[in-house]
């Protein structure tokens, strides 16, 4: 018997394959665990990130037969599960932002020059940004961070959260306005 080499297929195909071969689901973990870890680590810190990513895949695995196979990309589905798990940790997330608000700004800067400039700019607004994120309602913060840190599109964020795209747009707009206002209506990424 000749076996075919594994081909990177659509996520929906892997989910379907995992119905009869549970090992196929491991490919989704390999594809997306690092991305999900980076996202939740930025939100809650590295300590709970590993546990939440693991829990995300346990939930996804247990619900794999209810996955809508019409969507070839499982990323929004996984981010949706993770965001719901993060909402359980909302208090610790808000506490993390409040702690960042109180934390002193590190004076150390490293090169090359572009990283230095970006680091100095980010450090200069870290406290204000942390305060603004902590002050946002959880629903607005979820949308803002799924798009900014999770790198999801509006449509993917809507699918992840189970809300209409219009709701994503309004929550994102509201969140951006509040964060911008907290930063003095300045975009720290733009040079003057």
Phi and psi restraints in degrees (value plus and minus 20) as a CYANA .aco file:
   2 UNK   PHI    -116.8   -76.8
   2 UNK   PSI     109.6   149.6
   3 UNK   PHI    -119.6   -79.6
   3 UNK   PSI     122.2   162.2
   4 UNK   PHI    -103.3   -63.3
   4 UNK   PSI     123.9   163.9
   5 UNK   PHI     -87.1   -47.1
   5 UNK   PSI     129.7   169.7
   6 UNK   PHI     -86.5   -46.5
   6 UNK   PSI     112.5   152.5
   7 UNK   PHI    -134.1   -94.1
   7 UNK   PSI     115.4   155.4
   8 UNK   PHI     -89.6   -49.6
   8 UNK   PSI      87.0   127.0
   9 UNK   PHI    -127.1   -87.1
   9 UNK   PSI    -193.4  -153.4
  10 UNK   PHI     -86.0   -46.0
  10 UNK   PSI     128.1   168.1
  11 UNK   PHI     -79.1   -39.1
  11 UNK   PSI     -57.9   -17.9
  12 UNK   PHI     -80.2   -40.2
  12 UNK   PSI     -56.1   -16.1
  13 UNK   PHI     -85.5   -45.5
  13 UNK   PSI     -58.2   -18.2
  14 UNK   PHI     -87.3   -47.3
  14 UNK   PSI     -60.6   -20.6
  15 UNK   PHI     -81.5   -41.5
  15 UNK   PSI     -67.5   -27.5
  16 UNK   PHI     -80.3   -40.3
  16 UNK   PSI     -64.5   -24.5
  17 UNK   PHI     -82.2   -42.2
  17 UNK   PSI     -52.6   -12.6
  18 UNK   PHI     -90.6   -50.6
  18 UNK   PSI     -33.8     6.2
  19 UNK   PHI     -82.5   -42.5
  19 UNK   PSI     -57.7   -17.7
  20 UNK   PHI    -126.0   -86.0
  20 UNK   PSI     -43.7    -3.7
  21 UNK   PHI    -147.8  -107.8
  21 UNK   PSI      68.3   108.3
  22 UNK   PHI     -74.2   -34.2
  22 UNK   PSI     -46.1    -6.1
  23 UNK   PHI     -82.9   -42.9
  23 UNK   PSI     -45.2    -5.2
  24 UNK   PHI     -81.9   -41.9
  24 UNK   PSI     -46.2    -6.2
  25 UNK   PHI     -86.8   -46.8
  25 UNK   PSI     -43.0    -3.0
  26 UNK   PHI     -80.0   -40.0
  26 UNK   PSI     -49.6    -9.6
  27 UNK   PHI     -82.6   -42.6
  27 UNK   PSI     -56.5   -16.5
  28 UNK   PHI     -84.5   -44.5
  28 UNK   PSI     -60.2   -20.2
  29 UNK   PHI     -79.7   -39.7
  29 UNK   PSI     -67.0   -27.0
  30 UNK   PHI     -81.4   -41.4
  30 UNK   PSI     -57.6   -17.6
  31 UNK   PHI     -91.7   -51.7
  31 UNK   PSI     -60.3   -20.3
  32 UNK   PHI    -139.9   -99.9
  32 UNK   PSI     -27.7    12.3
  33 UNK   PHI     -83.0   -43.0
  33 UNK   PSI     -61.2   -21.2
  34 UNK   PHI     -84.9   -44.9
  34 UNK   PSI     -61.0   -21.0
  35 UNK   PHI     -83.5   -43.5
  35 UNK   PSI     -65.6   -25.6
  36 UNK   PHI     -85.6   -45.6
  36 UNK   PSI     -58.4   -18.4
  37 UNK   PHI     -82.4   -42.4
  37 UNK   PSI     -67.0   -27.0
  38 UNK   PHI     -77.8   -37.8
  38 UNK   PSI     -63.8   -23.8
  39 UNK   PHI     -82.4   -42.4
  39 UNK   PSI     -73.1   -33.1
  40 UNK   PHI     -93.3   -53.3
  40 UNK   PSI     -48.7    -8.7
  41 UNK   PHI     -84.9   -44.9
  41 UNK   PSI     -57.5   -17.5
  42 UNK   PHI     -89.1   -49.1
  42 UNK   PSI     -51.0   -11.0
  43 UNK   PHI    -100.9   -60.9
  43 UNK   PSI     -65.7   -25.7
  44 UNK   PHI    -137.3   -97.3
  44 UNK   PSI     -27.9    12.1
  45 UNK   PHI      78.4   118.4
  45 UNK   PSI     144.1   184.1
  46 UNK   PHI     -90.5   -50.5
  46 UNK   PSI     -45.1    -5.1
  47 UNK   PHI     -79.8   -39.8
  47 UNK   PSI     -75.7   -35.7
  48 UNK   PHI    -102.7   -62.7
  48 UNK   PSI     -30.3     9.7
  49 UNK   PHI     -79.9   -39.9
  49 UNK   PSI     -67.2   -27.2
  50 UNK   PHI     -81.4   -41.4
  50 UNK   PSI     -64.3   -24.3
  51 UNK   PHI     -83.0   -43.0
  51 UNK   PSI     -62.7   -22.7
  52 UNK   PHI     -88.3   -48.3
  52 UNK   PSI     -56.7   -16.7
  53 UNK   PHI     -85.5   -45.5
  53 UNK   PSI     -64.4   -24.4
  54 UNK   PHI     -80.0   -40.0
  54 UNK   PSI     -63.9   -23.9
  55 UNK   PHI     -84.3   -44.3
  55 UNK   PSI     -56.1   -16.1
  56 UNK   PHI     -78.6   -38.6
  56 UNK   PSI     -66.1   -26.1
  57 UNK   PHI     -91.9   -51.9
  57 UNK   PSI     -50.8   -10.8
  58 UNK   PHI     -84.7   -44.7
  58 UNK   PSI     -64.7   -24.7
  59 UNK   PHI     -83.7   -43.7
  59 UNK   PSI     -67.2   -27.2
  60 UNK   PHI     -79.9   -39.9
  60 UNK   PSI     -62.9   -22.9
  61 UNK   PHI     -82.5   -42.5
  61 UNK   PSI     -62.9   -22.9
  62 UNK   PHI     -89.1   -49.1
  62 UNK   PSI     -43.4    -3.4
  63 UNK   PHI    -125.5   -85.5
  63 UNK   PSI      -8.4    31.6
  64 UNK   PHI     -80.9   -40.9
  64 UNK   PSI     -48.9    -8.9
  65 UNK   PHI     -93.8   -53.8
  65 UNK   PSI     -35.2     4.8
  66 UNK   PHI    -117.0   -77.0
  66 UNK   PSI     -18.5    21.5
  67 UNK   PHI     -85.0   -45.0
  67 UNK   PSI     116.1   156.1
  68 UNK   PHI     -99.2   -59.2
  68 UNK   PSI      83.7   123.7
  69 UNK   PHI     -86.8   -46.8
  69 UNK   PSI     -27.4    12.6
  70 UNK   PHI     -88.9   -48.9
  70 UNK   PSI     -39.5     0.5
  71 UNK   PHI    -119.4   -79.4
  71 UNK   PSI      90.5   130.5
  72 UNK   PHI     -89.2   -49.2
  72 UNK   PSI     -44.8    -4.8
  73 UNK   PHI    -121.0   -81.0
  73 UNK   PSI      97.4   137.4
  74 UNK   PHI    -106.9   -66.9
  74 UNK   PSI     -23.7    16.3
  75 UNK   PHI     -75.6   -35.6
  75 UNK   PSI     -70.4   -30.4
  76 UNK   PHI     -80.0   -40.0
  76 UNK   PSI     -57.8   -17.8
  77 UNK   PHI     -81.3   -41.3
  77 UNK   PSI     -66.6   -26.6
  78 UNK   PHI     -86.2   -46.2
  78 UNK   PSI     -62.1   -22.1
  79 UNK   PHI     -84.1   -44.1
  79 UNK   PSI     -53.7   -13.7
  80 UNK   PHI     -84.8   -44.8
  80 UNK   PSI     -64.4   -24.4
  81 UNK   PHI     -82.2   -42.2
  81 UNK   PSI     -66.4   -26.4
  82 UNK   PHI     -82.3   -42.3
  82 UNK   PSI     -60.8   -20.8
  83 UNK   PHI     -84.1   -44.1
  83 UNK   PSI     -57.8   -17.8
  84 UNK   PHI     -85.4   -45.4
  84 UNK   PSI     -58.3   -18.3
  85 UNK   PHI     -87.7   -47.7
  85 UNK   PSI     -57.9   -17.9
  86 UNK   PHI     -84.1   -44.1
  86 UNK   PSI     -55.5   -15.5
  87 UNK   PHI     -81.7   -41.7
  87 UNK   PSI     -48.1    -8.1
  88 UNK   PHI     -87.8   -47.8
  88 UNK   PSI     -45.7    -5.7
  89 UNK   PHI    -121.3   -81.3
  89 UNK   PSI      -0.1    39.9
  90 UNK   PHI     -73.8   -33.8
  90 UNK   PSI     -62.5   -22.5
  91 UNK   PHI     -81.1   -41.1
  91 UNK   PSI     -62.4   -22.4
  92 UNK   PHI     -90.9   -50.9
  92 UNK   PSI     -51.4   -11.4
  93 UNK   PHI     -85.7   -45.7
  93 UNK   PSI     -68.2   -28.2
  94 UNK   PHI     -82.4   -42.4
  94 UNK   PSI     -58.4   -18.4
  95 UNK   PHI     -84.4   -44.4
  95 UNK   PSI     -56.9   -16.9
  96 UNK   PHI     -83.0   -43.0
  96 UNK   PSI     -63.6   -23.6
  97 UNK   PHI     -86.4   -46.4
  97 UNK   PSI     -58.2   -18.2
  98 UNK   PHI     -85.1   -45.1
  98 UNK   PSI     -57.8   -17.8
  99 UNK   PHI     -85.6   -45.6
  99 UNK   PSI     -61.0   -21.0
 100 UNK   PHI     -82.4   -42.4
 100 UNK   PSI     -55.1   -15.1
 101 UNK   PHI     -82.3   -42.3
 101 UNK   PSI     -58.8   -18.8
 102 UNK   PHI    -105.3   -65.3
 102 UNK   PSI     -39.9     0.1
 103 UNK   PHI     -89.5   -49.5
 103 UNK   PSI     122.2   162.2
 104 UNK   PHI     -89.9   -49.9
 104 UNK   PSI     132.2   172.2
 105 UNK   PHI    -100.3   -60.3
 105 UNK   PSI     108.8   148.8
 106 UNK   PHI     -87.8   -47.8
 106 UNK   PSI     117.3   157.3
 107 UNK   PHI    -108.0   -68.0
 107 UNK   PSI     -34.7     5.3
 108 UNK   PHI     -90.6   -50.6
 108 UNK   PSI     116.2   156.2
 109 UNK   PHI    -155.7  -115.7
 109 UNK   PSI     121.7   161.7
 110 UNK   PHI    -137.9   -97.9
 110 UNK   PSI     144.2   184.2
 111 UNK   PHI    -117.2   -77.2
 111 UNK   PSI     151.1   191.1
 112 UNK   PHI     -92.4   -52.4
 112 UNK   PSI     152.1   192.1
 113 UNK   PHI     -77.0   -37.0
 113 UNK   PSI     -60.2   -20.2
 114 UNK   PHI     -83.5   -43.5
 114 UNK   PSI     -62.4   -22.4
 115 UNK   PHI     -85.9   -45.9
 115 UNK   PSI     -55.7   -15.7
 116 UNK   PHI     -83.4   -43.4
 116 UNK   PSI     -70.2   -30.2
 117 UNK   PHI     -81.2   -41.2
 117 UNK   PSI     -64.3   -24.3
 118 UNK   PHI     -85.6   -45.6
 118 UNK   PSI     -60.2   -20.2
 119 UNK   PHI     -85.7   -45.7
 119 UNK   PSI     -62.0   -22.0
 120 UNK   PHI     -84.2   -44.2
 120 UNK   PSI     -64.0   -24.0
 121 UNK   PHI     -81.6   -41.6
 121 UNK   PSI     -66.3   -26.3
 122 UNK   PHI     -84.1   -44.1
 122 UNK   PSI     -62.1   -22.1
 123 UNK   PHI     -84.0   -44.0
 123 UNK   PSI     -55.5   -15.5
 124 UNK   PHI     -85.3   -45.3
 124 UNK   PSI     -50.0   -10.0
 125 UNK   PHI    -130.4   -90.4
 125 UNK   PSI     -14.0    26.0
 126 UNK   PHI     -76.4   -36.4
 126 UNK   PSI     -67.6   -27.6
 127 UNK   PHI     -84.3   -44.3
 127 UNK   PSI     -63.9   -23.9
 128 UNK   PHI     -85.6   -45.6
 128 UNK   PSI     -60.6   -20.6
 129 UNK   PHI     -84.9   -44.9
 129 UNK   PSI     -64.7   -24.7
 130 UNK   PHI     -80.4   -40.4
 130 UNK   PSI     -62.8   -22.8
 131 UNK   PHI     -83.5   -43.5
 131 UNK   PSI     -62.0   -22.0
 132 UNK   PHI     -85.1   -45.1
 132 UNK   PSI     -61.3   -21.3
 133 UNK   PHI     -86.2   -46.2
 133 UNK   PSI     -59.7   -19.7
 134 UNK   PHI     -85.1   -45.1
 134 UNK   PSI     -52.9   -12.9
 135 UNK   PHI    -100.1   -60.1
 135 UNK   PSI     -37.6     2.4
 136 UNK   PHI     -88.5   -48.5
 136 UNK   PSI     123.1   163.1
 137 UNK   PHI     -80.0   -40.0
 137 UNK   PSI     125.8   165.8
 138 UNK   PHI     -73.9   -33.9
 138 UNK   PSI     -59.2   -19.2
 139 UNK   PHI     -85.6   -45.6
 139 UNK   PSI     -59.8   -19.8
 140 UNK   PHI     -89.6   -49.6
 140 UNK   PSI     -61.0   -21.0
 141 UNK   PHI     -83.8   -43.8
 141 UNK   PSI     -61.8   -21.8
 142 UNK   PHI     -77.1   -37.1
 142 UNK   PSI     -68.1   -28.1
 143 UNK   PHI     -83.9   -43.9
 143 UNK   PSI     -68.8   -28.8
 144 UNK   PHI     -77.7   -37.7
 144 UNK   PSI     -65.5   -25.5
 145 UNK   PHI     -97.5   -57.5
 145 UNK   PSI     -51.1   -11.1
 146 UNK   PHI     -82.2   -42.2
 146 UNK   PSI     -57.3   -17.3
 147 UNK   PHI    -100.7   -60.7
 147 UNK   PSI     -64.0   -24.0
 148 UNK   PHI     -96.0   -56.0
 148 UNK   PSI     -66.6   -26.6
 149 UNK   PHI    -120.8   -80.8
 149 UNK   PSI     -48.8    -8.8
 150 UNK   PHI    -106.4   -66.4
 150 UNK   PSI     -33.1     6.9
 151 UNK   PHI      41.1    81.1
 151 UNK   PSI      13.3    53.3
 152 UNK   PHI    -109.1   -69.1
 152 UNK   PSI     134.0   174.0
 153 UNK   PHI     -99.2   -59.2
 153 UNK   PSI     150.9   190.9
 154 UNK   PHI     -77.8   -37.8
 154 UNK   PSI     -63.8   -23.8
 155 UNK   PHI     -85.2   -45.2
 155 UNK   PSI     -60.7   -20.7
 156 UNK   PHI     -88.1   -48.1
 156 UNK   PSI     -60.0   -20.0
 157 UNK   PHI     -83.4   -43.4
 157 UNK   PSI     -60.5   -20.5
 158 UNK   PHI     -81.3   -41.3
 158 UNK   PSI     -64.7   -24.7
 159 UNK   PHI     -84.6   -44.6
 159 UNK   PSI     -60.7   -20.7
 160 UNK   PHI     -82.8   -42.8
 160 UNK   PSI     -57.8   -17.8
 161 UNK   PHI    -116.9   -76.9
 161 UNK   PSI     -27.7    12.3
 162 UNK   PHI      48.7    88.7
 162 UNK   PSI      17.5    57.5
 163 UNK   PHI    -148.8  -108.8
 163 UNK   PSI     141.5   181.5
 164 UNK   PHI     -87.4   -47.4
 164 UNK   PSI     134.7   174.7
 165 UNK   PHI     -80.3   -40.3
 165 UNK   PSI     -56.3   -16.3
 166 UNK   PHI     -80.8   -40.8
 166 UNK   PSI     -56.8   -16.8
 167 UNK   PHI     -87.7   -47.7
 167 UNK   PSI     -58.5   -18.5
 168 UNK   PHI     -80.0   -40.0
 168 UNK   PSI     -67.4   -27.4
 169 UNK   PHI     -80.9   -40.9
 169 UNK   PSI     -64.2   -24.2
 170 UNK   PHI     -90.2   -50.2
 170 UNK   PSI     -59.6   -19.6
 171 UNK   PHI     -86.4   -46.4
 171 UNK   PSI     -60.3   -20.3
 172 UNK   PHI     -84.5   -44.5
 172 UNK   PSI     -64.9   -24.9
 173 UNK   PHI     -79.9   -39.9
 173 UNK   PSI     -67.0   -27.0
 174 UNK   PHI     -82.7   -42.7
 174 UNK   PSI     -65.0   -25.0
 175 UNK   PHI     -83.2   -43.2
 175 UNK   PSI     -64.8   -24.8
 176 UNK   PHI     -81.8   -41.8
 176 UNK   PSI     -62.2   -22.2
 177 UNK   PHI     -80.7   -40.7
 177 UNK   PSI     -64.9   -24.9
 178 UNK   PHI     -86.5   -46.5
 178 UNK   PSI     -60.7   -20.7
 179 UNK   PHI     -87.3   -47.3
 179 UNK   PSI     -64.1   -24.1
 180 UNK   PHI     -78.8   -38.8
 180 UNK   PSI     -63.4   -23.4
 181 UNK   PHI     -83.0   -43.0
 181 UNK   PSI     -59.4   -19.4
 182 UNK   PHI     -86.4   -46.4
 182 UNK   PSI     -46.2    -6.2
 183 UNK   PHI    -113.5   -73.5
 183 UNK   PSI      -4.6    35.4
 184 UNK   PHI      54.8    94.8
 184 UNK   PSI      10.8    50.8
 185 UNK   PHI      37.6    77.6
 185 UNK   PSI       4.3    44.3
 186 UNK   PHI    -131.4   -91.4
 186 UNK   PSI     126.3   166.3
 187 UNK   PHI    -118.4   -78.4
 187 UNK   PSI      90.9   130.9
 188 UNK   PHI     -87.2   -47.2
 188 UNK   PSI     -32.5     7.5
 189 UNK   PHI    -107.2   -67.2
 189 UNK   PSI     -30.9     9.1
 190 UNK   PHI    -118.2   -78.2
 190 UNK   PSI     115.3   155.3
 191 UNK   PHI    -102.1   -62.1
 191 UNK   PSI     128.1   168.1
